[in-house]
Amino acid sequence: MKKSIKFILVSFWTFLSISCSEDFLEIDPEQNVAAENAVIDINTLQTAVNGVYSNLQSNGYYGRNVYVMPELMADNLYLSLRNTGRYLDFNNFVVSEEDSYVESAWNSIYEVAVNATRVIEGGENLLEQFPGQEAQIKQLLGEAYALRSLAHFDLVRLFAQPYNFTADASHPGIPLITEINENEVSPSRNSVNEVYQHINSDLSTAVSLMTEANQDGRFSVNAAYALAARVALYEEENEQAITYSTNVIESSVFSLIPNERYMDLWSVDFNEETLMEVINTIADNAGTNGLGHFFDVTGYADALVTEDLVATYDESDVRLLAILEGSKPGAEEEAYFVNKFPNGTLHDDNIKILRLAEQYLIRAEAYAKTGQNELAQQDLQEVINRANPDAEEVSEVGNELVDRILLERRKELAFEGHRLFDLNRNKKGVSIDQGEGQVIEASYPNEKFILPIPLSELNANPQIGPQNPGF
């Protein structure tokens, strides 16, 4: 059977039975068991939510693809001369609809959206049944709504042109998963505008339900606001982005890790700067498929840091600690290696999804784009001074200030899966650095800045076409 969204729709409970805690309930043997027969109390709801979180670890999602693809297709990473053959088409800017990594991203991220929807449908039935546990149930439901919004947002970033590609965002987006209908086998694509409306609705619901200000490795009210700020920035809803990022910054729950402890940001789990991270315990170790093995010189070191990126940092910039200089045996004599996963090949580090530094940069960009130059400069200076306390004061205004903020985003958020999206949503061209002085120049707008709908999905779902132009 061809694997498609339909396949994912019916795979949820099979996944839970093999991937979650041993005390998960005994479910009905049928594959298509209804949510109300599986999520029957607070314990089974908790287990179901845990199952959705575990989906984030997938190599097709935050376990590797979402961190690597947007960096290789831009100017932060390139593939080493000696590599394992992974992501070659991304490095060469020739991704096709038959690419296995495109398909794995599509399927893995939709599993999160579908499974979160299952949790929502099952959990909402518990509110009236267990009034004494309403706060706990609402918190878990809020997390499920936030997880679904994250999945839809990442899907629309990867598989659709940015929100501002058309004046009313009416261009094709991705199929929304808003309910589980076992009879609906072929969902069609929603417009980008419809997708963003639903993402915002889910985030609003998530905030209204949750009460936790911070949670280790889980969504909280502040993490939902942080994601909402990112979404608003992509929509060019700058005033909303300012409001949401301000909620996080002024919550006093988080703080930037100081300059002298910068590497704690990557080596210490649940540090004071991180709002949301994917938990990877030793037992969860993806081994040779993990990000640590992918980047570390003692592993594959498939993707190396571009010299162009390294040259953007001042020599006193503490963020250079996240880039190691050396040689790769049997390949590049001089190379730069990603060091944001310091455990390397030992076991997988937690993967940071949302952190406070990005919120300052979001608010700075939103301020700059609304003509509030001084406030934008202040927020940008916060991030710059953490990196280098002796840095000069920011003086740019207007478009030059926006460009300075985008440069700072490149330096601060390098290797975290933002670069291609930042360029595309700001209608800028992309220089795909392939190493050894080879660069592919791609101008905006460009059909290849997004991924194609996987051929397997097109074959299995006659309603999802047409394919993205250029594929």
Rosetta blueprint (number, residue, H / E / L):
1 M L
2 K L
3 K L
4 S L
5 I H
6 K H
7 F H
8 I H
9 L H
10 V L
11 S L
12 F H
13 W H
14 T H
15 F H
16 L H
17 S H
18 I H
19 S H
20 C L
21 S L
22 E L
23 D L
24 F L
25 L L
26 E L
27 I L
28 D L
29 P L
30 E L
31 Q L
32 N L
33 V L
34 A L
35 A H
36 E H
37 N H
38 A H
39 V L
40 I L
41 D L
42 I H
43 N H
44 T H
45 L H
46 Q H
47 T H
48 A H
49 V H
50 N H
51 G H
52 V H
53 Y H
54 S H
55 N H
56 L L
57 Q L
58 S L
59 N L
60 G L
61 Y L
62 Y L
63 G L
64 R L
65 N H
66 V H
67 Y H
68 V H
69 M H
70 P H
71 E H
72 L H
73 M L
74 A L
75 D L
76 N L
77 L E
78 Y E
79 L E
80 S L
81 L L
82 R L
83 N L
84 T L
85 G L
86 R L
87 Y L
88 L H
89 D H
90 F H
91 N H
92 N L
93 F L
94 V L
95 V L
96 S L
97 E L
98 E L
99 D L
100 S H
101 Y H
102 V H
103 E H
104 S H
105 A H
106 W H
107 N H
108 S H
109 I H
110 Y H
111 E H
112 V H
113 A H
114 V H
115 N H
116 A H
117 T H
118 R H
119 V H
120 I H
121 E H
122 G H
123 G H
124 E H
125 N L
126 L L
127 L L
128 E L
129 Q L
130 F L
131 P H
132 G H
133 Q H
134 E H
135 A H
136 Q H
137 I H
138 K H
139 Q H
140 L H
141 L H
142 G H
143 E H
144 A H
145 Y H
146 A H
147 L H
148 R H
149 S H
150 L H
151 A H
152 H H
153 F H
154 D H
155 L H
156 V H
157 R H
158 L H
159 F H
160 A L
161 Q L
162 P L
163 Y H
164 N H
165 F H
166 T L
167 A L
168 D L
169 A L
170 S L
171 H L
172 P E
173 G L
174 I L
175 P L
176 L L
177 I L
178 T L
179 E L
180 I L
181 N L
182 E L
183 N L
184 E L
185 V L
186 S L
187 P L
188 S L
189 R L
190 N L
191 S E
192 V H
193 N H
194 E H
195 V H
196 Y H
197 Q H
198 H H
199 I H
200 N H
201 S H
202 D H
203 L H
204 S H
205 T H
206 A H
207 V H
208 S H
209 L H
210 M L
211 T L
212 E L
213 A L
214 N L
215 Q L
216 D L
217 G L
218 R L
219 F L
220 S L
221 V H
222 N H
223 A H
224 A H
225 Y H
226 A H
227 L H
228 A H
229 A H
230 R H
231 V H
232 A H
233 L H
234 Y H
235 E H
236 E L
237 E L
238 N H
239 E H
240 Q H
241 A H
242 I H
243 T H
244 Y H
245 S H
246 T H
247 N H
248 V H
249 I H
250 E L
251 S L
252 S L
253 V L
254 F L
255 S L
256 L L
257 I L
258 P L
259 N H
260 E H
261 R H
262 Y L
263 M L
264 D H
265 L H
266 W H
267 S H
268 V L
269 D L
270 F L
271 N L
272 E L
273 E L
274 T E
275 L E
276 M E
277 E E
278 V E
279 I L
280 N L
281 T L
282 I H
283 A H
284 D H
285 N L
286 A L
287 G H
288 T H
289 N H
290 G L
291 L H
292 G H
293 H H
294 F H
295 F H
296 D L
297 V L
298 T L
299 G L
300 Y L
301 A L
302 D L
303 A E
304 L E
305 V E
306 T L
307 E H
308 D H
309 L H
310 V H
311 A L
312 T L
313 Y L
314 D L
315 E L
316 S L
317 D L
318 V H
319 R H
320 L H
321 L H
322 A H
323 I E
324 L E
325 E E
326 G E
327 S L
328 K L
329 P L
330 G L
331 A L
332 E L
333 E L
334 E L
335 A E
336 Y E
337 F E
338 V E
339 N L
340 K L
341 F L
342 P L
343 N L
344 G L
345 T L
346 L L
347 H L
348 D L
349 D L
350 N L
351 I E
352 K E
353 I E
354 L E
355 R E
356 L H
357 A H
358 E H
359 Q H
360 Y H
361 L H
362 I H
363 R H
364 A H
365 E H
366 A H
367 Y H
368 A H
369 K H
370 T L
371 G L
372 Q L
373 N H
374 E H
375 L H
376 A H
377 Q H
378 Q H
379 D H
380 L H
381 Q H
382 E H
383 V H
384 I H
385 N H
386 R H
387 A H
388 N L
389 P L
390 D L
391 A L
392 E L
393 E L
394 V L
395 S L
396 E L
397 V L
398 G H
399 N H
400 E H
401 L H
402 V H
403 D H
404 R H
405 I H
406 L H
407 L H
408 E H
409 R H
410 R H
411 K H
412 E H
413 L L
414 A L
415 F L
416 E L
417 G L
418 H L
419 R H
420 L H
421 F H
422 D H
423 L H
424 N H
425 R H
426 N L
427 K L
428 K L
429 G L
430 V E
431 S E
432 I E
433 D E
434 Q L
435 G L
436 E L
437 G L
438 Q L
439 V E
440 I E
441 E E
442 A E
443 S L
444 Y L
445 P L
446 N L
447 E H
448 K H
449 F H
450 I L
451 L L
452 P L
453 I L
454 P L
455 L H
456 S H
457 E H
458 L H
459 N H
460 A H
461 N L
462 P L
463 Q L
464 I L
465 G L
466 P L
467 Q L
468 N L
469 P L
470 G L
471 F L
